[in-house]
């Protein structure tokens, strides 16, 4: 009789173990979507996890997690997880408790100010923009390159910038470094010059000529006299200044480290984030004969280029007449 009771208890115990194992390895449909997103921060409890996933995963999944978490004395690990319907209950549980999170896609757009770029970056992570601004101080030479990056949601601002720094360093391979050297420019100076080019024109064919013109002026020791740098300087000095559609003579006299009407050479930093293809365009440019440029009123977005100051004055008079005719005085 005792032997029978012992065998019965053993059978029940084995059945329980098998049942738990089957539940753990069972794959549960994630509901109407094949992938369910789960975001866990440092204060997220299992109840909060259950609330997030309620209606997205089968109830058995959440019940099993609650049982196993209590047994293992584990808490959900901060991170962003994409739970797939092909995963077993145990696999999902282990990922959430061990921090095997999925990467998120962080898109850094081109032609943004540093402040706007930091706000864009911060929107993907559980940190305030101020935390990124503070961390950036430890990366004085970092250039924010527009691209789409795979990163982890739980990354600290420092780790985010470390990743961006590695990407920037890898962009500057030996081929690009040699091209920069041929232009007598450091890689960082090429990026600054590219930021001026992209601010001056959005037409690729025009950009190439603008880049050549700037290189020519640099080679001859002439001030760049780039209007976008004046606009940047004015807006930096007066953040509430209205949109500038016409650069005045008074603006060009502003004492500012970015105003290329006043300083020699290039500004200290890029005016905005610069797309890699514009950097490559500058690297492939060479000094030419043009020294002056002025917006072409007959071809919006294009410029009229001149080799002499006299030719430039004629182009400028035409453009000024158009501005006056449009009632644009500032």
C-alpha positions in Angstrom: 0.0 0.0 0.0 2.8 2.3 0.9 4.6 1.4 -2.3 1.4 2.3 -4.3 1.1 5.7 -2.6 4.8 6.4 -3.3 4.3 5.5 -7.0 1.2 7.7 -7.2 3.0 10.7 -5.6 5.9 10.1 -8.0 3.6 10.0 -11.0 1.9 13.2 -9.9 5.2 15.0 -9.4 6.5 13.9 -12.8 3.3 15.0 -14.4 3.6 18.4 -12.7 7.2 18.8 -13.9 6.2 17.8 -17.5 3.2 20.2 -17.4 5.5 23.1 -16.3 8.0 22.2 -19.0 5.3 22.1 -21.6 3.9 25.5 -20.6 7.4 27.0 -20.6 8.3 25.7 -24.0 4.8 26.3 -25.5 4.7 29.0 -28.2 1.8 31.4 -27.8 0.4 33.5 -30.6 1.0 37.2 -29.8 -2.5 38.1 -30.7 -3.4 40.1 -33.9 0.3 41.1 -34.4 3.2 38.8 -34.9 5.4 41.0 -32.8 4.5 42.8 -29.5 6.6 45.6 -28.1 7.5 45.8 -24.4 9.3 48.7 -22.8 10.8 48.3 -19.4 12.4 51.0 -17.3 14.1 50.8 -13.9 10.8 51.2 -12.1 8.7 48.8 -14.1 7.1 46.0 -12.0 5.7 42.7 -13.2 2.2 44.2 -12.8 3.2 47.0 -15.1 4.5 44.4 -17.6 1.2 42.6 -17.4 -0.7 45.8 -17.9 1.3 46.6 -21.0 0.8 43.2 -22.6 -2.8 42.6 -21.5 -4.7 41.6 -24.6 -1.5 41.2 -26.7 -0.3 37.9 -25.3 -2.2 34.8 -24.2 -3.1 34.9 -20.4 -1.1 31.7 -19.9 2.1 33.5 -20.8 1.7 36.2 -18.2 0.6 33.6 -15.6 3.7 31.5 -16.2 5.9 34.6 -16.0 4.4 35.6 -12.7 4.9 32.1 -11.3 8.5 31.8 -12.5 9.5 35.4 -11.5 8.3 34.7 -7.9 10.1 31.4 -7.9 13.4 32.9 -9.3 13.0 36.2 -7.4 13.7 38.1 -10.6 12.5 41.5 -11.8 12.1 42.7 -15.4 15.3 44.1 -16.8 15.2 47.6 -18.3 15.1 47.5 -22.1 13.0 47.5 -25.3 11.8 44.0 -26.3 10.1 42.8 -29.4 8.3 39.6 -28.4 7.7 37.3 -31.3 4.9 34.7 -31.5 7.4 32.0 -32.5 9.3 32.3 -29.2 8.5 30.0 -26.3 7.2 31.4 -23.0 10.5 30.6 -21.3 12.6 32.2 -24.0 10.6 35.4 -23.8 10.8 35.4 -20.0 14.6 34.9 -20.0 15.1 37.7 -22.4 13.0 40.1 -20.3 14.7 39.2 -17.1 18.3 39.0 -18.4 18.1 42.1 -20.5 18.5 40.5 -24.0 16.7 43.5 -25.5 16.1 44.2 -29.2 17.8 47.1 -31.0 15.8 50.2 -31.8 16.3 52.3 -34.9 17.5 55.8 -34.2 17.4 58.1 -37.2 19.5 61.2 -37.1 18.4 63.7 -39.8 20.5 66.0 -41.9 20.6 69.8 -41.8 19.7 70.1 -38.1 21.2 72.2 -35.4 23.0 70.4 -32.6 20.2 71.3 -30.2 17.6 69.9 -32.6 19.7 66.8 -33.2 20.0 66.2 -29.4 16.2 66.6 -29.0 15.7 64.1 -31.9 18.1 61.6 -30.2 16.6 62.0 -26.8 13.1 61.1 -28.1 14.3 57.5 -28.6 15.7 57.0 -25.1 14.5 57.2 -21.5 16.7 60.2 -20.9 16.1 64.0 -21.0 17.7 66.1 -23.7 19.7 67.8 -20.9 21.4 64.5 -20.1 22.6 64.2 -23.7 23.7 67.8 -23.7 25.8 67.2 -20.6 27.3 64.0 -21.9 28.2 65.6 -25.2 30.6 67.9 -23.4 32.9 64.8 -23.0 33.0 64.4 -26.8 34.3 67.8 -28.0 35.4 66.4 -31.4 32.3 64.4 -32.1 30.5 65.2 -35.4 26.9 64.0 -35.5 26.5 62.2 -38.8 23.0 61.8 -40.2 22.2 58.1 -40.6 20.0 55.4 -39.2 21.6 53.6 -36.2 20.7 50.4 -34.4 21.0 51.0 -30.7 19.7 49.7 -27.4 17.0 51.7 -25.7 18.6 51.2 -22.3 21.9 52.8 -23.4 23.2 55.8 -21.4 23.8 59.1 -23.2 27.6 58.4 -23.0 27.2 55.0 -24.7 25.0 56.6 -27.4 27.8 59.1 -28.2 30.4 56.4 -28.0 28.5 54.6 -30.7 28.2 57.7 -32.8 31.9 58.4 -32.4 32.8 54.9 -33.7 30.5 55.5 -36.7 32.1 58.8 -37.5 35.6 57.4 -37.1 34.8 54.5 -39.5 33.4 57.0 -42.0 36.8 58.5 -42.3 38.6 55.6 -43.9 42.1 56.0 -45.5 40.6 57.0 -48.9 38.7 59.9 -47.5 41.6 61.0 -45.3 43.8 61.1 -48.3 41.3 63.2 -50.2 41.1 65.7 -47.3 44.9 65.9 -47.2 44.9 66.7 -50.9 42.7 69.7 -50.2 45.0 70.7 -47.3 42.1 70.2 -44.9 41.6 68.2 -41.7 38.5 65.8 -41.8 36.8 68.1 -39.3 37.4 71.1 -41.6 35.9 69.2 -44.5 32.7 68.7 -42.5 32.5 72.3 -41.6 33.0 73.3 -45.2 30.3 70.8 -46.3 27.9 72.4 -43.8 28.4 75.8 -45.5 27.9 74.2 -49.0 24.6 72.5 -48.0 23.4 75.7 -46.4 24.2 77.7 -49.5 22.5 75.4 -52.0 20.2 72.4 -52.3 21.0 71.7 -56.0 23.7 69.1 -56.4 25.3 70.6 -59.5 25.3 74.0 -57.8 26.8 72.5 -54.7 29.8 71.2 -56.6 30.5 74.7 -57.9 29.9 76.3 -54.5 32.4 73.8 -52.9 35.0 74.6 -55.6 34.5 78.4 -55.1 35.0 78.1 -51.3 38.2 76.0 -51.9 39.5 78.6 -54.3 39.0 81.4 -51.8 40.6 79.3 -49.0 43.6 78.6 -51.2 44.0 82.3 -52.0 43.6 83.4 -48.4 40.4 85.2 -49.1 37.5 85.5 -46.5 34.7 83.1 -47.5 32.0 85.7 -47.0 29.3 83.1 -46.7 25.8 84.5 -46.0 24.7 81.3 -44.2 27.4 81.9 -41.6 26.1 85.4 -41.1 22.6 84.1 -40.6 23.9 81.5 -38.1 25.8 84.1 -36.2 22.8 86.5 -36.0 20.4 83.7 -34.9 23.0 82.5 -32.3 23.4 86.0 -30.9 19.7 86.7 -31.0 17.7 83.5 -30.7 14.4 85.3 -31.0 15.4 87.1 -34.2 12.8 86.8 -37.1 13.6 84.7 -40.1 16.3 86.3 -42.2 15.6 86.5 -45.9 18.0 89.2 -46.8 21.5 89.6 -45.3 22.2 93.3 -44.6 25.6 95.0 -44.5 25.2 95.6 -40.8 24.8 91.8 -40.2 28.0 91.1 -42.1 29.9 93.3 -39.6 28.7 91.3 -36.6 31.7 90.2 -34.4 31.1 86.4 -34.1 33.4 83.4 -34.5 31.1 82.0 -37.2 30.8 85.1 -39.3 33.1 84.5 -42.3 32.8 88.1 -43.4 34.9 88.9 -40.3 37.0 85.8 -39.6 39.7 84.2 -41.8 39.1 80.6 -42.8 36.4 78.3 -41.6 34.0 78.6 -38.6 35.0 76.4 -35.6 32.2 73.9 -36.0 29.6 72.8 -38.6 26.5 75.0 -39.0 24.3 71.9 -38.8 24.4 68.1 -39.3 25.7 67.2 -42.7 24.8 64.2 -44.9 27.7 62.0 -45.9 27.1 62.5 -49.7 27.7 66.2 -49.3 31.0 65.5 -47.5 32.0 63.3 -50.3 31.0 66.0 -52.8 33.4 68.4 -51.1 36.2 65.8 -51.0 35.8 65.4 -54.7 35.8 69.2 -55.4 38.9 71.1 -56.5 39.7 74.8 -56.6 38.6 76.5 -59.8 38.3 80.0 -61.3 35.1 81.3 -59.6 35.5 83.6 -56.7 32.0 85.1 -56.3 28.4 83.9 -56.3 25.0 85.4 -56.0 21.5 83.9 -55.9 20.0 83.7 -59.4 16.4 85.2 -59.3 15.6 83.5 -62.6 16.4 80.0 -61.3 15.3 79.5 -57.7 17.9 77.5 -55.8 20.7 78.2 -58.3 23.5 80.8 -58.2 25.2 83.0 -60.7 29.0 82.6 -60.4 31.6 85.1 -61.4 35.4 85.1 -61.8 35.8 88.9 -61.2 34.4 91.4 -58.8 33.0 93.4 -61.7 31.0 90.4 -62.9 29.8 89.8 -59.4 28.5 93.3 -59.0 26.4 92.9 -62.1 24.9 89.6 -60.7 24.3 91.3 -57.4 22.5 94.3 -58.8 20.2 92.0 -60.7 19.4 90.0 -57.5 19.0 93.2 -55.3 16.5 94.5 -57.9 14.5 91.3 -57.7 14.5 91.4 -53.8 13.3 95.0 -53.9 10.6 94.1 -56.4 9.4 91.3 -54.0 9.4 93.7 -51.1 12.1 91.7 -49.3 14.2 94.1 -47.2 15.3 92.0 -44.3 
